[in-house]
Amino acid sequence: MRLSKTAMIWSAAVLAGVVSTGSAHAGDAMAHMRNAEGESVGTVEFRESPFGTILHARLAFLPAGIHAFHVHETGECVPPFTSAGGHFNPDSTDHGLMDADGRHAGDMPNLHVPASGIVNVEIFNDSVRLDERLFDADGAAVVIHEGPDDYESNPAGAAGPRIACGVIERATPDAGM
């Protein structure tokens, strides 16, 4: 992907702001997102509320288009990121936001990435909690796919290859985010 000099400076500023903004709260977590080449493409911050979890994605250098965005069941991000396993699904439900019988806890709306490759969005997920189910022995990850989730195909929405991944790690109160 080729970016203009202005877009590259803006992207660098966005990524720098991701590291230096905000502060850790009890129960918060963070995923540092990397592409298949190991390059940083931003972060996803998790902040639990009484009703679920707010995910704040600050991303750059992504290809323009619509991309599936999920929490996956395993906290391992080895390219091509199949190491992250399937969608986070502790209740063993079907896949898809359009499935009347439920959805995977890790199913979320698609990301719509503009030509700049920069995304700064908050998404609420009422099925993800920062608890022992997410932080079990093998952890969990956030994954961005090459294509959109169709919100109904099992097991993963026909979203195609995985293009970015980040292991979800608990924040420490003195680390800042």
N, C-alpha and C positions, 0 to 999 in steps of 0.2 A: 504494500500500500504506500503510495507516495503522498506526502503531506506538504503543503506550502510552508515556507519559513514561518509565517505568522501562525499557522496551525500548529507547527511543532513547538514554538515558543509557548503558545496557549496551553498545549497538552502538557508540556513540562511544568508549567505553572499550576495546572490542575493537579498533577501528580504530586508536586511538592506541597501543595496545600493539603492534600490528603494526609500526608505524614505529619504535618505540623498543626492541624486544626483539631478541635474537639478535646475532650478529656474523658478518661476512662470512668465508667460508672460500675458499681457492683453488679456483676452478672453480664457485663458486656463481653463481646467477642469480636474478632476481626479475621478476615480472610485476605491475604495478600495474593492478588491474582497475577498469574504469569501465563504467557502464551507458550506454544510448543517449543519455541526457541529459548525459553527461560527468561524472556524479557518481561519486566513489570508492565502490566496494563492497568494497574490501579488497585483499589481495595473495595471490600464490602464489609461495612461495619454492622454489627448486630446489636440491637438494644431492645431488651425485653420490656414489655409493658404488661399490665394486668390482663390484657386480652390476647396476647400473642407477641410477635417479634417484628420490629421495624428493621428492615435491611436498607442501609444507605449505601448505594453503589456509586462510587466515583471512579469512572473508567475512561481510558483514552487508548488510542492506537488500535481500536477495534475496526473491522471492516464494516462499511456502511451496509445497512439492511436490517432485517428482523432476525433476532437470535433467541433461541430458547434459553432460559435462565432458571436453574434448578439448584436445590440443595441435594447432594448425593450422599449415599450411605457410608462411604469409607473415606477417611481422612488421609488420602494418598494421591499425589498429583504427578505421576510419571507419564510423560507424553507417550501415546496419544490420549492420555487421561482416562482410559478404560479402568485404570487402577482405582478410580473413585467409585467403582461399582455402579449400581442402579440408583434410582431416585430414593431419597430418604423416605421410608415407608414403614414406620414402626407398627402401624395398625393393619398392615396387609390388605390395603384397599386397591381398587382398580386405579388406573392412571387417567388423569385428565380433568381439567377445570370444567368441562362440559358433561362429565359423567354424573348422572343423577344418583348413582350409588356411592359417591364419594370420590376422593382424589388422594394421591400420594401427599403426605405432609410436605414434601419437597417441591411439589408442583407450584409454579408461580407464573405470572403473566410474562409474555415475551418482552425483550428489550428492543426498542426501535432506535437504531443507531444512525445518526445523520452522517452526511458526507465528511464532516470534521472528525468522525471517529470518537467523539467525546460524549460521554453520558454521565449525568449527575441526577440520580433519581432515588426516591424512597419508595419501597414496596412493603406493604404490610402482609405478614403471613400469620394467620391465626392458628396454624397447626404446628408451628415450630416453637419450641421452648428451649431455653439454654439450660438443659437439665441432663441427667444421666443417660437419657435415650439418645441425645445428640452427641454427648461426650462419653460414649461407651468406649470399650477397649480399643476399637479401631477408628474412632473419631468420625468426622464427616467433612465434606468439602462443598464448595460452590463451583458449579460448572456452567460455562457458556458454550452453547452449541453453534455450529456453522449456520444452521437454518432455523426456521420457526418451529415451535411446538404446535401441533395441530389441535391440541387440547382434548384429544380423544383416543388416539391409537395406543394400544398397549404394546410394550410396557413403557415406552418413553416418548411418545408423541411424534415419531418419525422426524426428529430434529436433526439428524445427520451427525457427522463427526464433531468431536469436542475440540474447541479452539482455545479455551482458557480455563484455568482451574486454580483454586486456592483452598488450602487446608484451613478449616475454621479452628481458631485457637482462642482460648479464654484470655481476656485482657487482664493485666495486672493493674491495680488502682494507681500505682505510681508511675506507670509507663507512659501515660498519655496516648492519644490516638490522633 
